[in-house]
């Protein structure tokens, strides 16, 4: 069974993390996320892309039961897939919308940030960047997204504290663009993706907006050597 799958809602693609119970990210998930984003980049959906998680969780982030025990080669491969996937998502030449249906922690929070629009269900959930408390530093491409997408004060607070916040607090801080009743989240995300993707110059303007950051991210992916590998405790 696919750990990350693509579903279709007309001309809109849904990119769905599907690793029960909380869609945690291990090497296999990172590899499949990279592969599915390669597919979407090769054949860009006319109605945009919605990123979400199966069940009641967007994703709990890195699987801390599995990943800390990885060999050096497994770590290298996982970081390579994460960098490539985040770079692809951040630069995908269409509208991307995160439909955050529950917890979004660590790497999952970065995936959310890499989307053009962030919608969250108005539910009791935890969102945050917990790398500082978990002993695993950021790969290069996720850190580029964090620095580009978060207001400096919010970035300092979230990154250096590892604080977990609710969707309402994230919305108040400008991290989440819109809160939505959970039963309406997916339909609203598809609606926003289609509306954004319909703009004739969307892809070109998005590349203009993010070009410098994307250039650094693509260079990291092409070089296949992330300094994180020397800093991973």
N, C-alpha and C positions, 0 to 999 in steps of 0.2 A: 504494500500500500504506500502511495506517495506521501512523503512527509511535508512537501510543499506542492500544492497543486494549482492549476489555473482553471477557473470556471468562467463561463461566459454569461453575461447579461446583455444580450444584443451585441452592440459594438464595444461594450465595456468589458474589460477583463478583470476578474477577481483573482488576486494572488493570495492564497490561503495557507497559513501555517497549520499543519495538522499532525502534531505529535502529542497525543494525550499523555498526562492529563492537563499540562499547562504549556504545551508547545515550546518546551525548553530547547535551546540551540546547542547542538553538539556538532561534531564534524559532519555527520550525514546530513543534518538539516542545513548547515552552511553550504555544503556542496550542492544540495538540491535547490536552495534559494538562488545560488549563483547560476545554475543551469536554467531555471525557469526565467530568470531575468535576462539571460542571454536570448532565450526564445522570444521574449517580449520585445527586446531591442531589435531583433532580426525582423520581426513582423509586428510593428507598433499598432496597437489597437486604436481605431479611429475614435472610440468613445472614452479613451483614457483608461487608467488602471486604479483599482481600489485594492489596498493592502489590508488584510485583516487576519484574525486567528479563529480557528474552529473552537466551538464551545463558548465558554464564558471568559476566556483569557486571550488577549492579544498575543503575548508571549512573556514568560517569566525570565527571559534572557538566557545567558550562558548556563549550561547544565553543570553546576558546580559539584555534582556527584561524579561526573565522568571526566570533564575537561582537565582538572588539576592533575590527573594521573596520566595524561597523554605523554607519549614519547616526543622527543625533539622534532622528529619528522611529522608526527600528527599535529603538533602545534603549528609548525610551519605551513602545513596544508590548510589548517583551519583559518589561520590568519590570512592566507592568500585568498581563500574563498570569501571571507568576510570583507576584505578590502575590495575585491572585484565586485561583489554583490552591491555593496554600498555605493561604489562609484557608478555602477550601472543604474541603480535606482535614482540616485541624485541627478544624473544627467539624462534620464529617459526622455526622449523628445516628444512627450505628450503630458497631459495633466495626470498627476498622481495624488491620490487621496488616501490618507490613513484612516481607517475605521476602527478606532480603538475601543474594543468591546469589553475590556477588563484590564487586568494588570499588564503593564508595559515597563519592564525593568531592564536596566543595563543595555545590552545590545539591542533589545527590542525597542527601547526608548530611542536609540539612534536610528533604527529603521523608521520609526514614526517621524523623527525630525527630518529624515531624508525625503519625505513626501512633501509635495507642494502645499497641501492643505491637510490639517489635522482635525478630525472630528472625533469626539469621544462620547461614549454612552454616559449619561448622568447616573452613575452607579457608584457603589462603594468599591473602589479599586485603588491600587498603589502604582504610582508612576515615578520613575526616578533613575538616576545614573549612579549605580552602586559600586562601580569598579574600585573606587578608593578604599572601600571597606572590605572588598573581596580579595584584594591582593593581585589583581590582574590589570595591568595598565591598558590604555587604549591603543588599538591598532591605528595606523596613520590616517586612514580614510575616515573612520568614525570620528576621530578627533577633529578633522577638517570640518565635518558636518556640524559637530557641536559648536565649534568656534564661529562658524558662519551663520548658524541659525538661531542661536540664543542671545538675547540681550546680555551685555557684559556682566551686569549685576546678578541677573538670574543664573547665568553660566557659572560665575564664581560660587554662588551659594549651592547650586545643585551638584556641580562636579567635585568640589572640595569637601563637601559634607556627606555625600552619599544619601542625602535626605530623600525620603519617600513622601510624595504628596498625593492628594486626591485629584481626580479630574477637575473638580471645581477650583481648587487652588491653582492647578496648572493653567486653567482657563483665565483666572484672575491675573496670573503672571504673564500672560500672552503666549504661553507655550502651546496651548490648545486653542484652535480658532473658533470652535463652536461645540457646545454641549447639546446632546440630542437624546430624547427618550430611547432606551435600548431597543425597543421594538421598531423604531424608525431609522436606526443608525445606518443599516446597509443601504436601504432605499435612498436615504439622503446622500450618502457618499457617492452612489452611482449617479444621482442627479447632479451633484457638484462636479464630478469628473467629466461628465458629458458636456456640461455647460462650459467648463474651462477649455476642454479639448477642442471645442467648436471654434475658438478664436483662431483666425487664419494665421497669425504670426506667433502662435503660442510657443512652438518649439524653438524658433529663432530667437525670440526675446528671452526665453528661459536660458538658452545657451549664452546669450550676452550677459545676463544677470549673474550667472554662475561660472563663467568661462575661466577665470583665474583660479578659482578653487578646484574646478574640475581638471584643469591642466596639471595641478599638483597631484591630485588623486590618481589620474591616469598614469602619470610618471611613476608613482609608487607601485601601481599594479604591473606596469611594464617591467619595472626593475626587480620585482619579486623579492625584495629584501626590506623588511620592515624593522626599524630599530627596536620595536617592541620585543622582538625575539631575544634580545640581549637583556631586557629589563623584566621579563616575566619571571616572577618569583616562583 
